[in-house]
């Protein structure tokens, strides 16, 4: 895991006020999914280098030694949490994201509830008789 990935984990923890899980590799897709499970998303910021927001946001800062994640804050924005001192070390903001709710009417702790319910599959369900067999469509199956 590179600097950006490990620092992104720390920065999200700083913004959310709780530790973020280890993404392993490919941190952005992992964290997009992880945040979506909490009714949150990463909204890309156009022209992040000139972005001014009185709240916290994430920046990808490029320096000679690679990309780094930084929590920015304030208007004009400055580094609030910079694990690698990328901004102080002369880095340039390349990208930015705002952490925002996907549905403002839902909370983020348990946005989709905790009850287990019954569901319905709408559309054809394609199955294979065995793991290595060809998929067969059009058969009716009862699923529990």
C-alpha positions as CSV (number, residue, x, y, z in Angstrom):
1,X,0.0,0.0,0.0
2,X,1.4,3.4,-1.0
3,X,1.6,6.7,0.8
4,X,-1.6,8.0,-0.6
5,X,-3.6,4.9,0.3
6,X,-2.4,4.7,3.9
7,X,-2.8,8.5,4.4
8,X,-6.3,8.4,2.8
9,X,-7.2,5.9,5.5
10,X,-5.9,8.2,8.2
11,X,-7.5,11.3,6.7
12,X,-11.0,9.7,6.4
13,X,-10.6,8.6,10.1
14,X,-9.9,12.3,10.9
15,X,-12.9,13.5,9.0
16,X,-15.3,10.9,10.3
17,X,-14.0,10.8,13.9
18,X,-13.5,7.0,13.9
19,X,-10.8,4.7,12.5
20,X,-11.2,3.6,8.9
21,X,-10.5,0.0,7.8
22,X,-7.4,-1.0,6.0
23,X,-8.2,-1.0,2.3
24,X,-5.5,-3.4,1.3
25,X,-4.9,-2.0,-2.2
26,X,-6.8,0.3,-4.6
27,X,-8.0,2.6,-1.7
28,X,-10.4,4.9,-3.6
29,X,-12.8,2.2,-4.9
30,X,-12.6,0.5,-1.5
31,X,-13.4,3.6,0.4
32,X,-16.2,4.7,-2.0
33,X,-17.9,1.4,-1.2
34,X,-17.2,1.5,2.5
35,X,-18.6,5.1,2.7
36,X,-21.7,4.2,0.6
37,X,-22.5,1.5,3.3
38,X,-22.7,4.5,5.7
39,X,-24.8,6.7,3.4
40,X,-21.7,8.8,2.5
41,X,-19.9,9.4,-0.7
42,X,-16.8,11.2,-2.1
43,X,-17.9,14.1,-4.3
44,X,-15.2,15.2,-6.7
45,X,-14.2,18.8,-6.5
46,X,-13.6,20.8,-9.7
47,X,-10.4,22.8,-9.6
48,X,-9.5,21.5,-6.1
49,X,-6.4,23.8,-6.0
50,X,-8.7,26.9,-5.9
51,X,-11.4,25.3,-3.8
52,X,-12.4,27.3,-0.7
53,X,-14.8,25.6,1.8
54,X,-15.3,26.3,5.5
55,X,-15.6,22.6,6.3
56,X,-13.3,19.6,6.0
57,X,-12.5,18.1,2.6
58,X,-9.9,15.6,1.2
59,X,-7.1,16.6,-1.1
60,X,-4.6,14.6,-3.2
61,X,-1.4,16.5,-3.0
62,X,1.5,15.7,-5.4
63,X,5.0,16.2,-4.2
64,X,8.4,15.0,-5.6
65,X,8.1,11.8,-3.6
66,X,4.5,10.9,-4.9
67,X,0.9,11.6,-4.0
68,X,-0.3,12.2,-0.4
69,X,-3.7,12.6,1.2
70,X,-4.4,15.7,3.2
71,X,-7.5,17.0,5.1
72,X,-8.1,20.6,4.1
73,X,-10.2,23.1,6.0
74,X,-11.3,26.7,6.0
75,X,-11.9,29.5,3.6
76,X,-9.4,30.0,2.2
77,X,-8.5,26.3,2.7
78,X,-5.3,25.2,4.4
79,X,-4.0,21.9,5.6
80,X,-5.7,20.8,8.8
81,X,-4.3,17.2,8.9
82,X,-1.3,16.5,6.8
83,X,0.4,13.2,7.8
84,X,3.3,13.6,5.4
85,X,3.6,17.4,5.6
86,X,3.0,17.4,1.9
87,X,1.5,20.9,1.7
88,X,4.2,22.4,3.9
89,X,6.8,20.5,1.8
90,X,5.7,22.4,-1.4
91,X,3.2,19.9,-2.7
92,X,0.4,20.9,-5.2
93,X,-3.2,20.0,-4.9
94,X,-4.2,17.8,-7.8
95,X,-7.6,16.5,-6.8
96,X,-10.1,16.9,-4.1
97,X,-13.3,15.3,-2.7
98,X,-15.9,16.4,-0.3
99,X,-17.4,13.7,2.0
100,X,-21.2,14.1,1.7
101,X,-24.3,12.1,2.5
102,X,-25.8,10.2,-0.4
103,X,-29.4,10.7,1.0
104,X,-29.6,13.7,3.4
105,X,-32.8,12.2,4.9
106,X,-30.9,9.1,6.2
107,X,-28.4,9.0,9.0
108,X,-24.9,7.6,8.6
109,X,-24.7,5.2,11.6
110,X,-27.3,2.6,10.3
111,X,-28.8,4.3,7.3
112,X,-30.5,1.2,5.9
113,X,-31.8,-0.1,9.2
114,X,-31.1,-3.4,10.9
115,X,-34.2,-5.4,10.2
116,X,-33.9,-8.5,8.0
117,X,-36.8,-8.5,5.6
118,X,-38.1,-10.6,2.7
119,X,-37.3,-9.6,-0.8
120,X,-38.2,-10.4,-4.3
121,X,-36.0,-11.0,-7.3
122,X,-37.5,-9.2,-10.3
123,X,-36.3,-10.6,-13.5
124,X,-34.9,-13.9,-14.7
125,X,-32.5,-15.8,-12.4
126,X,-29.9,-17.7,-14.4
127,X,-28.3,-20.8,-12.7
128,X,-25.8,-23.5,-13.5
129,X,-26.3,-27.1,-12.4
130,X,-22.7,-27.3,-11.2
131,X,-20.0,-24.8,-10.5
132,X,-18.2,-25.5,-13.8
133,X,-21.3,-26.0,-15.9
134,X,-22.8,-23.6,-18.5
135,X,-25.4,-21.1,-17.2
136,X,-28.9,-22.1,-18.1
137,X,-31.7,-19.5,-18.3
138,X,-35.4,-19.7,-18.1
139,X,-35.7,-22.3,-15.3
140,X,-37.8,-21.5,-12.2
141,X,-36.1,-21.9,-8.9
142,X,-37.4,-21.5,-5.4
143,X,-34.8,-19.6,-3.3
144,X,-34.9,-19.3,0.5
